[in-house]
Amino acid sequence: QLRLVESGGGFVQTGGSLRLSCTVSGFNLNFYALGWFRQVPGKEREGISCISGNDGSTYYSDSVKGRFTTARDSAKNTMFLQLNDLKPEDTGVYYCAASAADDLYNNCSGGQSDEYDVWGQGTQVTVSS
């Protein structure tokens, strides 16, 4: 069974940092595009970062570029999202996801949420002033 388990969310002050983990089971993460999304009530999920399956190239949305970093650890079948210089606007539920779409496997930039097949349960990130 394909499954993603996310952990690492919590409460942090403005300017603080968190490290989210997403452990993959049931498939090799190198064969899939991997994405990070976040969502607040009443809004659609926002794609913030992804890793292309083919060569591991990364992409970041303008809202997080320069502050967040994502990486995959093939030996541990895990991907990470390092969140630095957090702001209140970063508050939301964070999800990891995997996509089998061929175009995202080669280049995950611009991938939409409906192109991802397997999702983690989501973890809450709250940034206080």
Residue frames as a rotation matrix with the C-alpha (Angstrom) as fourth column:
GLN 1
0.580 0.814 0.000 0.00
0.814 -0.580 0.000 0.00
0.000 0.000 -1.000 0.00
LEU 2
-0.307 -0.635 0.709 1.28
0.594 -0.710 -0.379 3.45
0.744 0.305 0.595 -0.94
ARG 3
0.711 0.539 -0.452 1.41
0.676 -0.345 0.652 5.70
0.196 -0.768 -0.609 2.09
LEU 4
-0.270 -0.730 0.628 2.94
0.263 -0.684 -0.681 8.97
0.926 -0.018 0.376 3.25
VAL 5
0.544 0.361 -0.758 3.25
0.814 -0.006 0.581 9.88
0.205 -0.933 -0.297 6.93
GLU 6
0.062 -0.442 0.895 4.03
0.187 -0.876 -0.445 13.48
0.980 0.195 0.029 7.85
SER 7
0.551 0.057 -0.833 5.38
0.833 0.017 0.553 14.81
0.046 -0.998 -0.038 11.12
GLY 8
-0.462 -0.885 -0.063 7.12
0.880 -0.449 -0.157 17.85
0.110 -0.128 0.986 12.60
GLY 9
-0.027 0.520 0.854 4.40
0.273 -0.818 0.507 20.48
0.962 0.247 -0.120 12.75
GLY 10
-0.141 -0.009 -0.990 3.94
0.989 0.034 -0.141 22.64
0.035 -0.999 0.004 15.80
PHE 11
0.901 0.433 -0.031 3.88
0.432 -0.885 0.174 26.12
0.048 -0.170 -0.984 17.26
VAL 12
-0.170 -0.985 -0.016 6.64
0.984 -0.170 0.060 28.66
-0.062 -0.005 0.998 16.69
GLN 13
0.309 0.200 -0.930 7.18
0.331 -0.939 -0.092 32.39
-0.892 -0.279 -0.356 17.04
THR 14
1.000 0.023 0.004 7.71
0.014 -0.458 -0.889 34.73
-0.018 0.888 -0.459 14.12
GLY 15
0.399 -0.910 -0.114 11.25
-0.886 -0.350 -0.304 34.27
0.237 0.222 -0.946 12.81
GLY 16
0.029 -0.352 0.935 11.54
-0.646 0.707 0.287 30.73
-0.763 -0.613 -0.207 14.12
SER 17
-0.450 -0.306 -0.839 12.12
-0.850 0.434 0.297 27.47
0.273 0.847 -0.456 12.28
LEU 18
0.360 0.501 0.787 10.52
-0.591 0.775 -0.223 24.05
-0.722 -0.385 0.575 11.89
ARG 19
-0.704 -0.545 -0.455 11.54
-0.707 0.475 0.524 20.88
-0.069 0.690 -0.720 10.08
LEU 20
0.391 0.901 0.187 8.81
-0.797 0.433 -0.420 18.71
-0.460 0.015 0.888 8.56
SER 21
-0.780 -0.599 0.180 9.36
-0.459 0.743 0.487 15.07
-0.426 0.297 -0.855 7.61
CYS 22
0.406 0.860 -0.309 7.42
-0.884 0.284 -0.372 12.88
-0.232 0.425 0.875 5.19
THR 23
-0.586 -0.596 0.549 8.16
-0.494 0.800 0.342 9.16
-0.642 -0.070 -0.763 5.32
VAL 24
0.076 0.542 -0.837 7.18
-0.990 0.138 0.000 7.14
0.116 0.829 0.548 2.24
SER 25
-0.546 -0.189 0.816 6.19
-0.341 0.940 -0.010 3.47
-0.766 -0.284 -0.577 2.26
GLY 26
0.327 0.712 0.621 4.99
0.225 0.580 -0.783 1.14
-0.918 0.396 0.029 -0.49
PHE 27
0.874 -0.099 0.476 6.96
0.469 -0.090 -0.879 2.78
0.129 0.991 -0.032 -3.31
ASN 28
-0.149 -0.983 -0.109 10.38
0.965 -0.169 0.202 4.19
-0.217 -0.075 0.973 -4.16
LEU 29
0.491 0.420 -0.763 10.24
0.384 -0.891 -0.243 7.97
-0.782 -0.174 -0.598 -3.82
ASN 30
-0.516 -0.759 -0.396 12.76
-0.108 -0.402 0.909 8.37
-0.850 0.512 0.126 -6.66
PHE 31
-0.784 0.282 0.553 10.07
0.619 0.423 0.662 7.21
-0.047 0.861 -0.507 -9.13
TYR 32
0.303 0.952 0.041 7.62
0.943 -0.306 0.128 9.98
0.134 0.000 -0.991 -8.21
ALA 33
-0.365 -0.232 0.902 7.43
0.101 -0.973 -0.210 13.72
0.926 0.014 0.378 -8.10
LEU 34
-0.210 0.214 -0.954 7.14
0.968 0.185 -0.172 14.86
0.140 -0.959 -0.246 -4.48
GLY 35
-0.239 0.223 0.945 5.27
0.217 -0.936 0.276 17.98
0.946 0.271 0.176 -3.43
TRP 36
-0.707 0.099 -0.701 4.55
0.681 -0.171 -0.712 20.14
-0.190 -0.980 0.053 -0.41
PHE 37
-0.258 0.724 0.640 1.25
0.330 -0.556 0.763 22.02
0.908 0.408 -0.095 -0.09
ARG 38
-0.912 0.103 -0.396 -0.40
0.366 -0.229 -0.902 24.14
-0.184 -0.968 0.171 2.56
GLN 39
-0.346 0.892 0.293 -4.01
0.426 -0.129 0.895 25.12
0.836 0.434 -0.336 3.16
VAL 40
-0.975 0.220 -0.009 -6.08
-0.101 -0.486 -0.868 27.43
-0.196 -0.846 0.496 5.34
PRO 41
-0.363 0.910 0.198 -9.87
0.642 0.399 -0.655 27.16
-0.675 -0.111 -0.729 5.83
GLY 42
0.544 0.743 -0.390 -11.88
0.170 -0.552 -0.816 28.44
-0.822 0.377 -0.427 2.88
LYS 43
0.322 -0.512 -0.797 -8.97
-0.877 -0.477 -0.048 28.40
-0.356 0.714 -0.603 0.44
GLU 44
0.947 -0.050 -0.318 -7.60
-0.140 0.827 -0.545 25.87
0.290 0.560 0.776 -2.01
ARG 45
0.649 -0.760 0.009 -4.35
0.477 0.417 0.774 24.11
-0.592 -0.498 0.634 -1.31
GLU 46
0.828 -0.453 -0.330 -1.30
-0.553 -0.754 -0.354 26.14
-0.089 0.475 -0.875 -2.28
GLY 47
0.767 -0.641 -0.018 1.67
0.601 0.728 -0.330 24.41
0.225 0.243 0.944 -3.86
ILE 48
0.898 -0.438 -0.044 4.83
-0.358 -0.785 0.505 25.72
-0.256 -0.438 -0.862 -2.20
SER 49
-0.128 -0.990 -0.058 7.59
-0.909 0.094 0.406 23.30
-0.397 0.105 -0.912 -3.19
CYS 50
0.914 0.385 0.128 8.31
-0.315 0.872 -0.374 20.10
-0.256 0.302 0.918 -5.11
ILE 51
-0.224 -0.956 0.189 11.05
-0.580 0.287 0.762 17.64
-0.783 0.061 -0.619 -6.09
SER 52
0.390 0.299 -0.871 11.14
-0.908 0.282 -0.310 16.15
0.153 0.912 0.382 -9.59
GLY 53
0.821 0.020 0.570 11.46
-0.246 0.914 0.324 12.37
-0.514 -0.406 0.755 -9.56
ASN 54
0.908 -0.415 0.049 13.90
0.238 0.417 -0.877 12.07
0.344 0.808 0.478 -12.45
ASP 55
0.030 -0.983 0.179 16.83
0.449 -0.147 -0.882 14.17
0.893 0.107 0.437 -11.29
GLY 56
0.031 0.038 -0.999 15.71
0.999 0.007 0.031 15.54
0.008 -0.999 -0.037 -7.92
SER 57
-0.764 -0.271 0.586 15.53
0.350 -0.936 0.024 19.15
0.542 0.223 0.810 -9.09
THR 58
-0.391 0.575 -0.719 13.56
0.848 -0.078 -0.524 21.41
-0.357 -0.814 -0.457 -6.76
TYR 59
-0.414 0.374 0.830 11.07
0.385 -0.754 0.532 24.23
0.825 0.540 0.168 -7.17
TYR 60
-0.591 0.229 -0.774 9.80
0.733 -0.248 -0.633 26.86
-0.337 -0.941 -0.022 -4.73
SER 61
0.399 0.790 0.465 6.88
0.861 -0.497 0.106 29.24
0.315 0.359 -0.879 -4.94
ASP 62
-0.142 -0.464 0.874 7.57
0.211 -0.877 -0.432 32.95
0.967 0.123 0.222 -4.68
SER 63
0.638 0.512 0.576 5.97
-0.402 -0.416 0.816 33.08
0.657 -0.751 -0.060 -1.23
VAL 64
0.948 -0.263 0.177 8.56
-0.027 0.490 0.871 30.74
-0.316 -0.831 0.458 0.32
LYS 65
0.641 -0.743 0.192 11.60
0.544 0.263 -0.797 30.99
0.541 0.616 0.573 -1.95
GLY 66
-0.100 -0.798 0.595 14.71
-0.182 -0.573 -0.799 31.86
0.978 -0.189 -0.088 0.03
ARG 67
-0.120 0.130 0.984 13.18
-0.980 -0.177 -0.096 30.75
0.161 -0.976 0.149 3.34
PHE 68
0.626 0.412 0.662 12.13
-0.518 0.854 -0.042 27.11
-0.583 -0.317 0.748 2.80
THR 69
-0.364 -0.749 -0.554 14.28
-0.929 0.330 0.166 24.22
0.059 0.575 -0.816 1.59
THR 70
0.721 0.600 0.346 13.17
-0.599 0.791 -0.122 20.73
-0.347 -0.119 0.930 0.53
ALA 71
-0.373 -0.850 -0.372 15.24
-0.919 0.393 0.023 17.59
0.127 0.351 -0.928 0.03
ARG 72
0.798 0.563 -0.214 14.85
-0.535 0.826 0.179 13.84
0.277 -0.028 0.960 -0.31
ASP 73
-0.275 -0.815 0.510 16.83
-0.911 0.391 0.133 11.13
-0.308 -0.428 -0.850 1.43
SER 74
0.171 0.375 -0.911 16.59
-0.779 0.618 0.108 8.02
0.604 0.691 0.397 -0.74
ALA 75
-0.691 -0.523 -0.499 18.29
-0.125 0.766 -0.630 5.77
0.712 -0.373 -0.595 1.81
LYS 76
-0.932 0.363 -0.015 15.64
0.039 0.059 -0.998 6.61
-0.361 -0.930 -0.069 4.41
ASN 77
-0.546 0.747 0.381 12.78
0.725 0.194 0.660 6.92
0.419 0.636 -0.647 1.88
THR 78
0.221 0.524 -0.822 11.99
0.856 -0.508 -0.094 10.28
-0.467 -0.683 -0.561 3.43
MET 79
-0.169 -0.279 0.945 11.69
0.648 -0.754 -0.106 13.86
0.743 0.594 0.308 2.26
PHE 80
-0.232 -0.059 -0.971 12.07
0.898 -0.397 -0.190 16.97
-0.374 -0.916 0.145 4.38
LEU 81
0.318 0.264 0.911 10.91
0.540 -0.840 0.055 20.55
0.780 0.474 -0.409 4.35
GLN 82
-0.419 -0.529 -0.738 12.99
0.901 -0.339 -0.270 23.03
-0.107 -0.778 0.619 6.33
LEU 83
0.502 0.668 0.549 10.97
0.639 -0.714 0.285 26.14
0.583 0.208 -0.786 7.19
ASN 84
-0.434 -0.725 -0.535 13.08
0.898 -0.397 -0.190 29.14
-0.074 -0.563 0.823 8.21
ASP 85
-0.995 0.001 -0.103 12.23
0.003 -0.999 -0.040 32.75
-0.103 -0.040 0.994 9.04
LEU 86
-0.493 0.869 0.046 8.60
0.842 0.462 0.279 31.82
0.221 0.176 -0.959 9.60
LYS 87
-0.932 0.299 0.207 5.89
-0.302 -0.953 0.017 34.46
0.203 -0.046 0.978 9.38
PRO 88
-0.491 0.819 0.298 2.25
-0.305 0.158 -0.939 34.47
-0.816 -0.552 0.172 10.58
GLU 89
0.227 0.590 -0.775 1.14
-0.933 -0.097 -0.347 34.15
-0.280 0.802 0.528 6.94
ASP 90
-0.577 -0.498 -0.647 2.85
-0.649 0.761 -0.007 30.74
0.496 0.416 -0.762 6.86
THR 91
-0.615 0.409 0.674 0.26
-0.510 0.445 -0.736 29.36
-0.601 -0.797 -0.065 9.29
GLY 92
0.181 0.735 -0.653 -1.75
-0.971 0.239 0.000 26.47
0.156 0.635 0.757 7.87
VAL 93
0.599 0.037 0.800 -2.04
-0.234 0.963 0.131 22.73
-0.766 -0.265 0.586 7.46
TYR 94
-0.088 -0.755 -0.649 0.96
-0.965 -0.098 0.244 21.35
-0.248 0.648 -0.720 5.58
TYR 95
0.776 0.400 0.488 0.69
-0.232 0.900 -0.368 18.27
-0.586 0.172 0.791 3.36
CYS 96
-0.523 -0.829 -0.196 3.20
-0.596 0.191 0.780 16.13
-0.609 0.525 -0.594 1.52
ALA 97
0.631 0.765 0.128 2.14
-0.362 0.436 -0.824 14.30
-0.686 0.474 0.552 -1.64
ALA 98
-0.556 -0.760 0.336 3.44
-0.056 0.437 0.898 12.08
-0.829 0.481 -0.286 -4.44
SER 99
0.453 0.672 -0.587 2.54
-0.632 -0.223 -0.743 12.19
-0.629 0.707 0.323 -8.15
ALA 100
-0.075 -0.405 0.911 2.93
0.392 0.828 0.401 9.55
-0.917 0.388 0.097 -10.85
ALA 101
0.889 0.436 -0.139 2.26
0.078 -0.444 -0.893 12.03
-0.450 0.783 -0.429 -13.68
ASP 102
0.407 -0.768 0.494 4.92
0.911 0.379 -0.161 11.77
-0.063 0.516 0.854 -16.39
ASP 103
0.397 -0.253 0.882 5.28
0.339 -0.853 -0.397 15.51
0.853 0.456 -0.253 -16.88
LEU 104
0.807 -0.078 0.586 5.82
-0.531 -0.532 0.660 16.15
0.260 -0.843 -0.471 -13.17
TYR 105
0.817 -0.560 0.139 8.31
0.437 0.757 0.486 13.28
-0.377 -0.336 0.863 -12.95
ASN 106
0.125 -0.786 0.605 10.56
0.945 -0.091 -0.313 15.19
0.301 0.612 0.732 -15.36
ASN 107
-0.822 -0.310 0.479 9.70
0.191 -0.941 -0.281 18.70
0.537 -0.139 0.832 -14.17
CYS 108
-0.336 0.718 -0.610 7.45
0.941 0.288 -0.180 19.27
0.046 -0.634 -0.772 -11.17
SER 109
-0.905 -0.043 -0.424 7.26
0.117 -0.982 -0.149 23.04
-0.410 -0.185 0.893 -11.62
GLY 110
-0.673 0.698 -0.246 3.66
-0.722 -0.547 0.422 24.18
0.160 0.462 0.872 -12.05
GLY 111
-0.761 0.363 -0.538 2.12
0.276 0.931 0.239 20.91
0.587 0.033 -0.809 -10.87
GLN 112
-0.215 0.802 0.557 -1.44
-0.728 -0.512 0.457 21.18
0.651 -0.307 0.694 -9.54
SER 113
-0.471 0.038 0.881 -2.87
-0.808 0.382 -0.449 19.45
-0.354 -0.924 -0.149 -6.49
ASP 114
0.576 0.792 0.202 -5.16
-0.620 0.585 -0.523 17.26
-0.533 0.176 0.828 -8.61
GLU 115
0.492 -0.492 -0.718 -2.09
-0.593 0.414 -0.690 15.76
0.637 0.765 -0.088 -10.30
TYR 116
-0.615 -0.700 0.363 -0.90
-0.730 0.331 -0.599 14.23
0.299 -0.633 -0.714 -7.03
ASP 117
-0.081 0.562 -0.823 -2.08
-0.285 0.779 0.559 10.72
0.955 0.280 0.097 -6.23
VAL 118
0.243 0.053 -0.969 -1.11
0.769 0.598 0.226 9.99
0.591 -0.800 0.104 -2.63
TRP 119
0.161 -0.059 0.985 -1.30
-0.301 -0.954 -0.008 12.42
0.940 -0.295 -0.172 0.28
GLY 120
-0.803 -0.394 -0.448 -0.13
0.360 0.279 -0.890 12.56
0.476 -0.876 -0.082 3.84
GLN 121
-0.028 0.854 -0.519 -2.56
0.979 0.127 0.157 13.29
0.201 -0.504 -0.840 6.66
GLY 122
0.259 0.043 0.965 -1.40
0.173 -0.985 -0.002 16.88
0.950 0.168 -0.263 7.11
THR 123
-0.096 -0.315 -0.944 0.18
0.993 0.040 -0.114 18.61
0.074 -0.948 0.309 10.10
GLN 124
0.848 0.510 0.143 -0.64
0.485 -0.856 0.179 21.98
0.214 -0.082 -0.973 11.60
VAL 125
-0.412 -0.911 -0.013 1.96
0.873 -0.391 -0.292 24.76
0.261 -0.132 0.956 11.54
THR 126
0.751 0.661 0.002 1.09
0.613 -0.698 0.371 27.80
0.247 -0.278 -0.929 13.63
VAL 127
-0.428 -0.882 0.198 3.27
0.772 -0.471 -0.427 30.91
0.470 -0.030 0.882 13.65
SER 128
0.580 0.644 -0.499 2.49
0.815 -0.468 0.343 33.42
-0.013 -0.605 -0.796 16.39
SER 129
0.446 -0.360 0.819 3.46
0.128 -0.880 -0.457 37.07
0.886 0.309 -0.346 16.65
